Amino acid sequence: MSGNGRQERAEAGERARTEPAPEPAAGARAFHRLHHGERPFLLPNAWDHASGAALAAHGFAAVGTTSLGVAAAAGLPDGEGVARDLTRALGCALARLPVPVSVDIEGGFADTPEAVAALAAELWRAGVAGVNIEDGRPDGTLTDPALHAAKVTAVKEAAPGLFVNARTDTHWLRADPTVRGALRRAETYAVAGADGVFVPGVSDEDTIAALTSALAVPLNVLHSPALPSFDRLAALGVARVSLGSSLFRAALGHAVATAAALAAGAGGAPATAPRWAGSGTGVPPYADVQALAGHFA
């Protein structure tokens, strides 16, 4: 990193500590309210300006971003903290949409709570309504819960009105896929100031019920075919269902399938839809999309 880059980030951190945080905008207040409805709300995740604008134009109550989509579209791997500037720029741009926007900031793109808070404060000043911050690490392990909790607290101090969705990857990374493991971390993050917790990878009713009954903050789950129906999720107390990278991966798969079909009509490629290595459908799984970034390393 250049000296100028370090200086700019240090100055941003100082501003986050000394400048008064703005009052919550109407969009942020609306985003908070979405987590307290009678049914879970569906959050679609965009990966660029066009996808975000299209989702907002089609009536979705809020739009999130997908770290996989943002990184992969730029030829970068997801979850390794290398897409900070892209994420910041996209989040600030999408904040101009007429609906609340939540930004996936991976693990905060920094190891120190102060640096994470500086990024969150910048997004907040731009009009972003919420952020996701995860405890999963690139090596498949989990961040120390005390450090992750400190990041959550620092973000809330820098941007009190921002909806902080603290994500624990106990189940996603299979690092500690137990109710006890997820609850231990989720409760720690809630005490630290998180407005909600996100536990991707959980889908069975017993686990979901155990989480919602124990947590004092809204629970967010990741959409998957294994999830119960929305009616059941509502009965179980789930507040939010995120689509994650699924829209980006579906768009990528559809683009390849469309090109293959057109090529087949022209006497080129086979007419059958492409099959990805990790999937029996035309939609590439997460791991296959991650592997695409290797072409640009």
C-alpha positions as CSV (number, residue, x, y, z in Angstrom):
1,M,0.0,0.0,0.0
2,S,1.3,3.5,-0.8
3,G,2.2,6.0,1.8
4,N,-0.6,8.2,0.5
5,G,-3.1,5.3,0.9
6,R,-2.0,4.7,4.5
7,Q,-2.3,8.5,5.3
8,E,-5.8,8.7,3.7
9,R,-7.0,5.7,5.7
10,A,-5.5,7.1,8.9
11,E,-7.2,10.4,8.2
12,A,-10.5,8.6,7.6
13,G,-10.2,6.8,10.9
14,E,-9.5,10.1,12.7
15,R,-12.6,11.6,11.1
16,A,-14.7,8.6,12.2
17,R,-13.6,9.2,15.8
18,T,-14.0,13.0,15.8
19,E,-16.8,13.9,13.5
20,P,-20.4,13.6,14.9
21,A,-22.2,10.8,13.3
22,P,-25.2,11.9,11.2
23,E,-28.7,11.2,12.3
24,P,-30.2,8.0,10.8
25,A,-31.7,8.7,7.4
26,A,-35.2,7.7,6.5
27,G,-33.8,4.8,4.6
28,A,-31.8,3.5,7.6
29,R,-34.9,3.7,9.8
30,A,-36.9,1.9,7.2
31,F,-34.3,-0.8,7.0
32,H,-34.4,-1.4,10.8
33,R,-38.2,-1.7,10.6
34,L,-38.0,-4.3,7.9
35,H,-36.4,-6.7,10.5
36,H,-39.4,-6.4,12.8
37,G,-42.3,-7.3,10.6
38,E,-44.7,-10.2,10.9
39,R,-42.9,-12.2,8.1
40,P,-39.2,-12.4,7.1
41,F,-38.3,-10.0,4.3
42,L,-36.3,-11.2,1.3
43,L,-33.1,-9.3,0.6
44,P,-31.8,-9.7,-2.9
45,N,-28.1,-9.0,-3.4
46,A,-26.6,-6.9,-6.2
47,W,-23.1,-7.0,-7.6
48,D,-23.0,-3.8,-9.7
49,H,-24.9,-0.6,-10.4
50,A,-27.2,-2.2,-13.0
51,S,-28.3,-5.1,-10.9
52,G,-28.9,-2.9,-7.9
53,A,-30.9,-0.4,-9.9
54,A,-32.9,-3.2,-11.5
55,L,-33.8,-4.8,-8.2
56,A,-34.8,-1.5,-6.7
57,A,-36.9,-0.7,-9.8
58,H,-38.8,-3.9,-9.4
59,G,-40.1,-3.1,-6.0
60,F,-37.8,-4.8,-3.6
61,A,-38.0,-3.1,-0.2
62,A,-34.2,-3.1,0.2
63,V,-31.1,-4.2,-1.7
64,G,-27.9,-5.8,-0.4
65,T,-24.5,-6.5,-2.1
66,T,-22.8,-9.8,-2.6
67,S,-19.1,-10.0,-1.8
68,L,-18.7,-12.9,-4.2
69,G,-20.3,-11.1,-7.0
70,V,-18.4,-7.8,-6.4
71,A,-15.1,-9.6,-6.2
72,A,-15.6,-12.2,-9.0
73,A,-16.8,-9.5,-11.5
74,A,-13.4,-7.9,-11.0
75,G,-11.5,-11.1,-11.3
76,L,-10.8,-11.2,-7.5
77,P,-11.4,-14.0,-4.9
78,D,-14.1,-13.6,-2.4
79,G,-13.5,-13.4,1.3
80,E,-9.8,-12.5,1.2
81,G,-10.1,-8.8,1.9
82,V,-8.9,-7.6,-1.5
83,A,-12.1,-5.9,-2.8
84,R,-12.3,-3.1,-0.2
85,D,-12.2,-0.2,-2.6
86,L,-14.6,-1.8,-5.1
87,T,-17.0,-2.6,-2.2
88,R,-16.8,1.0,-0.8
89,A,-17.3,2.5,-4.3
90,L,-20.3,0.3,-5.1
91,G,-21.9,0.8,-1.7
92,C,-21.6,4.6,-1.9
93,A,-23.1,4.5,-5.4
94,L,-26.0,2.2,-4.6
95,A,-26.8,4.4,-1.6
96,R,-28.4,6.8,-4.1
97,L,-31.1,4.2,-4.9
98,P,-34.6,5.0,-3.6
99,V,-34.5,1.9,-1.2
100,P,-32.3,1.1,1.7
101,V,-28.9,-0.5,0.9
102,S,-26.9,-2.9,3.0
103,V,-23.2,-3.6,2.1
104,D,-21.3,-6.8,2.6
105,I,-17.9,-5.7,3.9
106,E,-16.6,-9.3,4.5
107,G,-14.6,-9.2,7.7
108,G,-14.3,-5.4,7.5
109,F,-11.3,-5.4,5.2
110,A,-9.0,-4.8,8.2
111,D,-7.7,-6.4,11.3
112,T,-8.2,-3.4,13.6
113,P,-11.6,-2.2,14.8
114,E,-10.6,1.4,14.1
115,A,-10.0,0.7,10.4
116,V,-13.3,-1.2,10.1
117,A,-15.1,1.6,11.8
118,A,-13.6,4.2,9.4
119,L,-15.0,2.2,6.4
120,A,-18.4,1.9,8.0
121,A,-18.5,5.6,8.8
122,E,-17.7,6.4,5.2
123,L,-20.5,4.2,4.0
124,W,-22.9,5.7,6.6
125,R,-22.1,9.2,5.5
126,A,-22.8,8.2,1.9
127,G,-26.3,7.0,2.9
128,V,-25.8,3.2,3.3
129,A,-28.4,1.7,5.7
130,G,-26.6,-1.4,6.9
131,V,-23.5,-3.6,6.7
132,N,-22.7,-7.3,7.0
133,I,-19.5,-8.1,8.8
134,E,-18.4,-11.7,9.1
135,D,-16.1,-13.7,11.4
136,G,-15.0,-16.2,8.8
137,R,-11.4,-16.0,7.7
138,P,-9.8,-16.9,4.3
139,D,-8.1,-19.9,5.8
140,G,-11.4,-21.4,6.8
141,T,-11.1,-20.6,10.5
142,L,-13.0,-18.1,12.6
143,T,-11.9,-14.7,13.9
144,D,-11.5,-14.6,17.7
145,P,-15.0,-13.6,18.9
146,A,-13.6,-10.9,21.2
147,L,-11.9,-9.2,18.2
148,H,-15.0,-9.5,16.0
149,A,-17.1,-8.1,18.8
150,A,-14.7,-5.2,19.1
151,K,-15.2,-4.5,15.4
152,V,-19.0,-4.5,15.9
153,T,-18.7,-2.1,18.8
154,A,-16.4,0.2,16.9
155,V,-18.7,0.3,13.9
156,K,-21.7,1.2,16.1
157,E,-19.8,3.9,17.8
158,A,-18.8,5.4,14.5
159,A,-22.2,5.1,12.9
160,P,-24.9,4.5,15.5
161,G,-27.8,4.4,13.1
162,L,-26.2,1.8,10.8
163,F,-27.8,-1.6,10.9
164,V,-24.9,-3.9,11.8
165,N,-25.6,-7.5,10.8
166,A,-23.0,-9.6,12.5
167,R,-22.4,-12.8,10.6
168,T,-21.0,-15.9,12.1
169,D,-19.6,-18.6,9.8
170,T,-19.8,-21.5,12.3
171,H,-22.0,-23.4,9.9
172,W,-21.0,-21.9,6.5
173,L,-17.3,-22.9,7.0
174,R,-18.2,-26.0,9.1
175,A,-15.8,-24.5,11.7
176,D,-18.2,-25.2,14.7
177,P,-21.5,-26.2,13.1
178,T,-23.4,-26.6,16.4
179,V,-26.2,-24.6,18.0
180,R,-24.0,-23.9,20.9
181,G,-21.2,-22.7,18.8
182,A,-23.3,-20.4,16.8
183,L,-25.2,-19.0,19.8
184,R,-22.0,-18.4,21.7
185,R,-20.7,-16.1,19.0
186,A,-24.1,-14.6,18.0
187,E,-24.8,-13.6,21.6
188,T,-21.4,-12.1,22.0
189,Y,-21.9,-10.0,18.9
190,A,-25.4,-8.9,20.0
191,V,-24.0,-7.8,23.4
192,A,-21.3,-5.8,21.5
193,G,-24.0,-3.8,19.7
194,A,-25.0,-5.8,16.6
195,D,-28.5,-5.0,15.4
196,G,-29.0,-8.5,13.9
197,V,-27.1,-11.8,13.4
198,F,-26.6,-13.8,10.2
199,V,-25.9,-17.5,10.4
200,P,-25.6,-18.8,6.8
201,G,-25.6,-22.5,6.4
202,V,-28.4,-23.3,8.9
203,S,-31.6,-24.7,7.4
204,D,-33.2,-27.3,9.7
205,E,-36.1,-26.1,11.8
206,D,-34.7,-27.2,15.2
207,T,-31.5,-25.2,14.8
208,I,-33.4,-22.1,13.6
209,A,-35.9,-22.4,16.4
210,A,-33.0,-22.7,19.0
211,L,-31.4,-19.6,17.6
212,T,-34.5,-17.4,17.4
213,S,-35.6,-18.4,20.9
214,A,-32.3,-17.5,22.5
215,L,-31.4,-14.4,20.6
216,A,-32.5,-10.9,21.5
217,V,-31.9,-9.5,18.0
218,P,-33.3,-10.5,14.6
219,L,-32.0,-13.6,12.9
220,N,-31.0,-13.6,9.2
221,V,-30.6,-16.8,7.3
222,L,-29.3,-17.5,3.8
223,H,-31.7,-18.7,1.2
224,S,-31.3,-22.3,0.0
225,P,-33.6,-25.1,-1.3
226,A,-33.2,-26.8,2.0
227,L,-34.9,-23.9,4.0
228,P,-38.4,-24.3,5.3
229,S,-41.2,-22.3,3.6
230,F,-41.5,-18.6,4.3
231,D,-44.6,-19.4,6.4
232,R,-42.6,-21.8,8.5
233,L,-39.7,-19.3,8.8
234,A,-42.2,-16.7,10.0
235,A,-43.5,-19.1,12.6
236,L,-40.0,-19.8,13.7
237,G,-39.2,-16.1,14.1
238,V,-36.8,-15.5,11.3
239,A,-36.5,-11.8,10.4
240,R,-34.6,-11.8,7.1
241,V,-33.7,-14.2,4.3
242,S,-30.8,-13.1,2.1
243,L,-30.2,-14.4,-1.4
244,G,-26.4,-14.0,-1.1
245,S,-24.5,-14.7,-4.3
246,S,-27.3,-16.8,-5.8
247,L,-28.6,-14.1,-8.2
248,F,-25.0,-13.3,-9.5
249,R,-24.4,-17.0,-10.0
250,A,-27.7,-17.5,-11.7
251,A,-27.0,-14.6,-14.0
252,L,-23.6,-16.0,-14.9
253,G,-25.0,-19.5,-15.5
254,H,-27.8,-18.0,-17.7
255,A,-25.4,-16.0,-19.7
256,V,-23.2,-19.1,-20.5
257,A,-26.3,-21.2,-21.2
258,T,-27.7,-18.5,-23.6
259,A,-24.4,-18.2,-25.4
260,A,-24.2,-22.0,-25.7
261,A,-27.7,-22.2,-27.1
262,L,-27.1,-19.5,-29.7
263,A,-23.8,-21.2,-30.7
264,A,-25.6,-24.5,-31.1
265,G,-28.1,-22.8,-33.4
266,A,-25.3,-21.6,-35.5
267,G,-23.8,-25.1,-35.8
268,G,-21.2,-24.5,-33.0
269,A,-21.3,-25.7,-29.4
270,P,-23.6,-28.5,-28.3
271,A,-27.2,-27.5,-27.7
272,T,-27.2,-28.8,-24.2
273,A,-27.0,-26.3,-21.3
274,P,-23.5,-26.2,-19.7
275,R,-22.9,-28.2,-16.5
276,W,-20.6,-26.8,-13.9
277,A,-18.2,-29.1,-12.1
278,G,-19.9,-28.7,-8.7
279,S,-23.5,-28.6,-9.9
280,G,-26.1,-30.7,-11.7
281,T,-27.7,-27.5,-13.0
282,G,-26.7,-24.6,-15.2
283,V,-26.1,-22.4,-12.1
284,P,-22.4,-22.5,-11.0
285,P,-21.9,-23.2,-7.3
286,Y,-19.9,-20.8,-5.1
287,A,-16.7,-22.9,-5.4
288,D,-16.8,-22.8,-9.2
289,V,-17.2,-19.1,-9.3
290,Q,-14.3,-18.7,-6.8
291,A,-12.1,-20.8,-9.1
292,L,-12.7,-18.4,-12.0
293,A,-10.7,-15.7,-10.2
294,G,-7.7,-17.9,-10.5
295,H,-7.5,-17.1,-14.2
296,F,-6.6,-13.5,-13.3
297,A,-4.2,-14.1,-10.4
